[in-house]
């Protein structure tokens, strides 16, 4: 990320705009400079063509030497070779040259031969609707455009051949410096800077949004780093101040619930003692049940608030060992809680080039399969215990199983209770929500007075903190619920 810590967003945008304008004007300047340089060079070559025409009409080619043009009069013994287009072993022209010959009709017909090293000259590049002088000027202009090692053989009517070379006009070395390369480099550099800066300007805001979205959920408040532009630092500072205020407000709320729980404990105890004095057994049990239910709701609410405020560091654990320990603790207390470890790995023999087997044998790895991952161990333990307690309230047996894929860890808790109605599956994890079967069990006294509808809500909160998913469905096999905790397999 670019160091934008000391500038504001407005300054960064204005600087980028000014830089873009400077790059644009610089590109235009160098492009125009290249255009003017090339045009001046081509015009100079055009004027050379006009001079060549004037010299051909006066048969005074030596006057061209003043213009840095090399003129060679072909000797008499080589004129016949030139007339017969014999160019091999000619003193000035080698066999590698490509020949183009054409005539210009005028009062004094002109024969012109163009010898070039790279490729033949295209006669179509010479306009025919202009004067002869302009045609030869355009010829020289085009030779300068298509730079090459060029020799022009010139003959007027029945006069002798004359060889003309103009390296200061027609060769590639004579061209002015091509400033268009500088323009291209400026544009590429400017584009690179614009792309990098424009991508880095919103990065602090995107980073800020991602952190705030990931961490500020269920009171999992984490202060944000103050980096980037001044605006993003100001936003991070405001969010951090909000987080501090929320932490203080949450602490006060917990203190209030704690004090309220303590203060309500004394009158609730007195009410329970007075209820014991009621002679009517049925009425006395109803009073006691209501008082105990109210007390459990207060304790459950306080427990829920304390869980939301707790911050536990994540670390790597062995999920199998954790679940097995939890199940063993319940078994020690006489409960029917069974742990099912992950299934063993299995593979089959397959046919290869060296061994052709039909119906390959299946092999299993009998070693204990260890599934590890990053989580908050105490919170995961609390979530699994809540699910087991919930299963034991409504049933008599619970099965806890563990599986894992490449991306997720799956914890399944099954019970043999009564399950819930299909329309209640999406609501059963809400705080203080109790299904129809649970309410009937409470009214019949089957659950005692400890169910207030917060167990699954706490589990859902823990799963959300881990960015996991909680799914609940009825079990066809056991008759109760199948609750799955799916956690991302973080490393």
C-alpha positions in Angstrom: 0.0 0.0 0.0 1.3 3.5 -0.9 2.2 5.7 2.1 -0.9 7.9 2.2 -0.8 8.5 6.0 0.1 12.2 5.8 -2.2 13.5 3.1 -5.9 13.9 2.8 -8.1 12.2 0.2 -8.8 15.6 -1.5 -5.0 16.3 -1.7 -4.4 12.8 -3.2 -7.1 13.2 -5.8 -5.9 16.8 -6.7 -2.3 15.6 -6.9 -3.4 12.7 -9.2 -5.3 15.1 -11.4 -2.4 17.6 -11.7 0.0 14.7 -12.4 -2.3 13.4 -15.1 -2.5 16.9 -16.7 1.2 17.3 -16.6 1.7 13.9 -18.1 -0.8 14.8 -20.9 0.8 18.1 -21.7 4.3 16.6 -21.7 3.1 13.9 -24.0 1.6 16.4 -26.4 4.8 18.5 -26.3 7.1 15.6 -27.2 4.7 14.2 -29.8 4.4 17.7 -31.5 8.2 18.0 -31.3 8.6 14.7 -33.0 6.1 15.6 -35.7 7.7 18.9 -36.4 11.2 17.3 -36.5 10.1 14.7 -39.0 8.1 17.1 -41.1 11.1 19.5 -41.3 13.3 16.6 -42.4 10.8 15.4 -45.0 10.4 19.0 -46.3 14.1 19.2 -46.6 14.2 16.0 -48.7 11.3 17.4 -50.8 13.4 20.5 -51.6 16.3 18.2 -52.5 14.0 16.6 -55.1 13.3 19.9 -56.6 17.0 20.7 -56.8 17.6 17.3 -58.4 15.0 18.2 -61.1 16.5 21.6 -61.7 20.0 20.1 -62.0 18.7 17.5 -64.5 17.2 20.2 -66.7 20.5 22.1 -66.7 22.7 19.0 -66.7 24.6 20.5 -63.8 24.4 17.8 -61.1 27.7 19.0 -59.6 25.7 21.9 -58.0 24.1 19.3 -55.7 27.3 18.7 -53.9 26.8 21.9 -52.0 23.7 20.2 -50.4 25.7 17.2 -49.0 24.7 15.0 -51.9 27.1 12.6 -53.5 27.0 12.7 -57.3 28.8 10.1 -59.5 28.9 10.4 -63.3 28.9 6.9 -64.8 32.0 6.3 -67.0 31.5 5.8 -70.7 32.6 2.2 -70.6 29.9 1.4 -68.0 27.0 3.3 -69.7 26.2 0.2 -71.8 26.0 -1.9 -68.7 23.6 0.6 -67.2 21.5 0.7 -70.3 21.2 -3.1 -70.2 20.4 -3.1 -66.5 23.5 -5.0 -65.7 24.2 -4.2 -62.1 26.4 -7.2 -61.0 29.8 -6.1 -59.9 29.0 -2.5 -60.7 31.4 -0.2 -59.0 28.6 1.5 -56.9 25.8 -0.9 -56.9 25.9 -4.5 -55.5 23.8 -7.5 -56.4 21.9 -7.2 -53.1 20.1 -4.0 -54.2 16.5 -4.2 -55.3 15.8 -2.3 -58.5 12.8 -0.2 -59.4 12.7 1.6 -62.7 10.2 4.1 -64.1 10.0 6.9 -66.7 8.7 10.4 -66.3 7.4 11.7 -69.6 8.1 15.3 -70.4 9.7 17.4 -73.1 12.9 15.8 -72.1 12.0 12.2 -71.0 13.6 11.2 -67.7 14.6 7.7 -66.7 14.9 7.0 -63.0 16.2 3.9 -61.3 15.9 3.4 -57.5 18.3 0.9 -55.9 17.4 0.0 -52.3 18.9 -2.6 -50.0 15.8 -3.6 -48.0 12.9 -3.6 -50.5 11.7 -2.3 -53.8 10.4 1.2 -54.1 6.6 1.5 -54.8 5.9 3.6 -57.8 2.3 4.1 -56.6 3.7 6.4 -53.9 4.5 9.1 -56.5 1.5 11.2 -57.5 0.9 11.7 -61.2 -1.5 14.6 -61.2 1.3 17.1 -60.3 4.2 18.7 -62.1 7.4 16.8 -62.9 9.3 18.8 -60.3 6.7 17.9 -57.7 6.9 14.3 -58.7 10.6 14.2 -58.2 10.2 16.2 -55.0 7.6 13.8 -53.7 10.0 10.9 -54.7 12.7 12.3 -52.5 10.1 13.0 -49.8 9.0 9.4 -49.8 12.6 8.1 -49.9 13.2 10.0 -46.7 10.0 8.6 -45.1 10.9 5.0 -46.0 14.5 5.3 -44.9 17.0 2.9 -46.5 20.4 2.8 -48.2 19.3 4.2 -51.5 21.0 5.1 -54.8 19.2 7.0 -57.5 20.3 6.6 -61.1 19.2 9.5 -63.2 19.2 9.9 -67.0 17.7 12.7 -69.1 16.8 11.7 -72.7 20.0 10.4 -74.3 22.4 11.9 -71.8 24.7 9.9 -69.6 23.6 8.1 -66.4 24.3 9.9 -63.1 24.3 8.2 -59.7 22.9 10.3 -56.8 23.2 9.3 -53.1 22.0 11.5 -50.2 22.7 9.7 -46.9 21.9 13.0 -45.0 18.4 12.9 -46.5 17.4 9.3 -47.3 19.1 7.1 -44.8 17.7 6.0 -41.4 20.6 7.6 -39.6 19.6 11.0 -41.0 16.2 11.0 -39.4 15.7 13.3 -36.4 15.4 11.7 -32.9 12.0 10.0 -32.5 10.5 11.8 -29.5 7.4 9.7 -29.8 9.2 7.0 -27.7 9.5 9.6 -24.9 5.7 10.3 -25.3 4.9 6.6 -25.0 7.2 6.2 -21.9 5.5 9.2 -20.3 2.0 7.8 -21.0 2.9 4.3 -19.8 4.5 5.7 -16.6 1.5 8.0 -16.0 -0.9 5.2 -16.6 1.0 3.0 -14.2 1.0 5.7 -11.5 -2.7 6.5 -12.0 -3.6 2.8 -11.7 -1.5 2.2 -8.6 -2.6 5.3 -6.8 -6.3 5.0 -7.8 -6.2 1.4 -6.5 -4.5 2.4 -3.2 -6.7 5.4 -2.4 -9.8 3.3 -1.6 -7.8 0.4 0.0 -7.9 1.9 3.5 -11.7 2.3 3.3 -12.1 -1.3 1.9 -9.8 -2.6 4.6 -11.7 -0.6 7.2 -15.0 -1.9 6.0 -13.8 -5.6 5.9 -12.4 -5.4 9.5 -15.5 -3.7 10.8 -17.8 -6.2 9.1 -15.8 -9.2 10.3 -15.1 -8.2 13.9 -18.0 -6.0 15.0 -20.6 -8.8 15.4 -22.1 -10.1 18.6 -19.9 -7.7 20.6 -16.7 -9.1 19.2 -15.3 -5.6 19.2 -11.7 -5.1 18.0 -10.2 -1.6 17.6 -9.1 -0.7 14.1 -5.7 0.4 12.9 -5.5 4.1 12.0 -3.7 4.1 8.6 -4.4 5.4 5.1 -5.5 8.9 4.3 -6.5 11.4 6.9 -10.2 10.7 6.2 -9.8 7.0 6.7 -7.8 7.6 9.9 -10.6 9.9 11.1 -13.2 7.2 10.4 -11.1 4.6 12.2 -10.8 6.9 15.2 -14.5 7.5 15.3 -15.2 3.8 15.1 -12.7 3.1 17.9 -14.4 5.7 20.0 -17.7 4.1 19.3 -16.2 0.7 20.3 -14.9 2.1 23.6 -18.3 3.6 24.3 -20.0 0.3 23.5 -17.6 -1.6 25.8 -18.4 0.8 28.6 -22.1 0.6 28.0 -22.0 -3.2 27.9 -20.0 -3.3 31.1 -22.6 -1.0 32.8 -25.4 -3.2 31.4 -23.8 -6.4 32.9 -23.3 -4.6 36.2 -26.9 -3.6 36.2 -28.1 -7.2 35.4 -25.7 -8.5 38.1 -27.1 -6.1 40.7 -30.6 -6.7 39.6 -30.1 -10.5 39.9 -28.7 -10.1 43.4 -31.4 -7.7 44.5 -34.2 -9.9 43.1 -32.7 -12.9 44.8 -33.7 -11.9 48.3 -37.4 -11.2 47.6 -37.6 -14.3 45.4 -36.3 -16.3 48.3 -38.9 -14.8 50.6 -41.6 -15.4 48.1 -40.6 -19.1 47.9 -40.6 -19.4 51.7 -44.0 -17.9 51.9 -45.2 -20.1 49.1 -44.3 -23.1 51.2 -46.9 -21.9 53.8 -49.7 -22.3 51.3 -51.8 -25.3 52.4 -53.2 -26.1 49.0 -50.6 -28.4 47.4 -51.6 -27.6 43.8 -51.6 -23.9 44.3 -48.3 -24.1 46.3 -46.6 -26.0 43.5 -47.8 -23.5 40.9 -46.4 -20.6 43.0 -43.0 -22.3 43.5 -42.8 -23.3 39.8 -43.5 -19.7 38.7 -41.0 -18.3 41.2 -38.3 -20.7 40.1 -39.0 -20.1 36.4 -38.6 -16.3 37.0 -35.3 -16.8 38.9 -33.9 -19.0 36.1 -34.9 -16.4 33.5 -32.9 -13.8 35.4 -29.9 -16.1 35.8 -30.1 -17.1 32.1 -30.3 -13.5 30.9 -27.2 -12.6 33.0 -25.4 -15.7 31.7 -26.2 -14.6 28.1 -25.0 -11.1 28.6 -21.8 -12.3 30.2 -21.1 -14.6 27.3 -21.6 -11.8 24.8 -19.0 -9.7 26.6 -16.4 -12.4 26.9 -13.4 -12.3 24.6 -11.4 -15.5 24.2 -8.4 -15.9 22.0 -8.5 -18.5 19.3 -5.9 -21.3 19.2 -5.3 -24.7 17.6 -7.0 -27.7 19.3 -7.7 -31.3 18.7 -11.5 -31.4 18.3 -11.7 -35.1 18.8 -10.0 -34.9 22.2 -12.2 -32.0 23.3 -15.5 -33.8 22.4 -14.4 -37.1 23.8 -13.5 -35.4 27.1 -16.9 -33.7 27.3 -18.8 -37.0 26.6 -16.7 -38.8 29.2 -17.6 -36.2 31.8 -21.3 -36.7 31.2 -20.8 -40.5 31.3 -19.1 -40.1 34.7 -22.3 -38.4 35.9 -24.4 -41.3 34.8 -25.8 -39.8 31.6 -26.0 -41.7 28.3 -23.8 -39.6 26.1 -21.8 -41.4 23.4 -19.0 -40.0 21.3 -18.5 -41.3 17.8 -15.0 -40.5 16.4 -14.4 -39.7 12.7 -14.7 -42.5 10.3 -11.5 -44.3 9.3 -9.8 -43.5 6.0 -10.3 -46.2 3.4 -9.0 -46.9 -0.1 -9.1 -49.6 -2.8 -6.5 -51.2 -4.9 -6.7 -50.1 -8.5 -5.4 -51.6 -11.8 -2.1 -50.1 -13.0 0.3 -50.9 -15.7 2.3 -53.2 -13.4 -0.6 -54.9 -11.6 -4.0 -55.7 -13.1 -6.5 -56.5 -10.3 -10.2 -57.0 -10.6 -12.4 -56.1 -7.7 -9.6 -54.5 -5.6 -9.5 -55.0 -1.9 -10.6 -52.2 0.4 -8.0 -51.1 3.0 -8.7 -49.0 6.1 -6.3 -47.0 8.2 -7.0 -48.0 11.8 -5.0 -45.2 13.4 -6.9 -42.6 15.3 -7.9 -39.8 13.0 -6.9 -36.4 14.4 -8.9 -33.4 13.3 -7.4 -30.1 14.3 -8.5 -26.5 13.8 -8.5 -23.0 15.2 -11.3 -22.0 17.5 -12.1 -20.6 21.0 -12.0 -23.8 23.0 -14.0 -22.7 26.0 -16.8 -21.3 23.9 -16.9 -24.4 21.7 -17.0 -26.5 24.9 -19.9 -24.4 26.2 -21.8 -24.7 23.0 -21.5 -28.5 22.9 -22.4 -28.8 26.5 -25.5 -26.7 25.9 -26.6 -29.0 23.1 -26.0 -32.1 25.2 -27.9 -30.5 28.1 -30.7 -29.6 25.7 -30.8 -33.2 24.4 -30.9 -34.7 27.9 -33.7 -32.4 28.9 -36.0 -33.7 26.2 -34.5 -37.2 25.8 -32.5 -39.9 27.5 -29.6 -40.4 25.2 -27.3 -38.1 23.1 -24.8 -39.0 20.4 -21.9 -36.6 19.6 -20.1 -37.2 16.3 -17.2 -35.5 14.5 -16.4 -35.2 10.8 -14.3 -32.9 8.7 -13.8 -31.9 5.1 -11.1 -29.8 3.5 -12.8 -26.5 4.4 -15.1 -27.3 7.3 -15.3 -29.1 10.7 -18.7 -30.7 11.4 -19.9 -31.4 15.0 -23.2 -33.3 15.1 -25.3 -33.7 18.3 -28.3 -36.1 18.1 -30.8 -36.9 20.8 -33.8 -39.2 21.1 -36.3 -36.6 22.3 -39.5 -35.5 20.8 -38.1 -33.1 18.2 -39.9 -29.8 17.2 -42.6 -28.9 14.8 -41.3 -28.3 11.2 -42.5 -24.7 11.3 -40.5 -24.0 14.5 -37.0 -25.2 13.1 -36.1 -21.6 12.0 -37.2 -20.0 15.3 -35.9 -22.5 17.9 -32.5 -20.9 18.2 -34.0 -17.4 19.0 -33.5 -16.1 22.5 -36.3 -17.0 24.9 -38.1 -19.0 22.2 -39.6 -22.3 23.3 -41.3 -24.8 21.0 -44.7 -26.3 21.6 -43.2 -29.6 22.9 -41.0 -27.7 25.3 -43.9 -25.7 26.7 -46.0 -28.8 27.2 -43.1 -30.5 29.0 -42.6 -27.5 31.3 -46.3 -27.3 32.1 -46.4 -31.0 32.8 -43.4 -30.7 35.1 -41.3 -33.0 33.0 -38.4 -30.4 32.7 -38.3 -29.0 36.1 -37.8 -25.2 36.2 -34.5 -24.8 34.4 -35.6 -24.2 30.8 -35.9 -20.6 29.7 -35.0 -20.8 26.0 -31.5 -19.4 26.0 -29.4 -22.6 25.4 -29.6 -22.6 21.6 -29.4 -18.8 21.4 -26.0 -19.0 23.2 -24.9 -21.8 20.8 -25.9 -19.7 17.8 -24.0 -16.7 19.1 -20.8 -18.8 19.6 -21.1 -20.2 16.1 -21.6 -16.7 14.6 -18.4 -15.5 16.3 -16.5 -18.4 14.6 -18.1 -17.4 11.3 -19.7 -20.8 11.2 -23.2 -22.1 10.6 -25.8 -23.8 12.9 -28.4 -26.1 11.3 -31.2 -27.9 13.1 -33.4 -30.6 11.8 -35.6 -33.4 13.1 -34.0 -36.9 13.3 -36.0 -39.7 11.6 -33.7 -42.3 13.1 -33.8 -41.3 16.8 -37.0 -39.1 16.9 -35.3 -36.1 18.4 -33.1 -33.3 16.9 -29.9 -33.4 14.8 -28.0 -30.2 15.5 -24.9 -29.5 13.4 -22.2 -27.0 14.1 -20.2 -26.3 11.0 -17.0 -24.3 11.6 -14.5 -23.1 8.9 -11.3 -25.0 9.2 -9.0 -22.0 9.9 -5.3 -22.5 10.3 
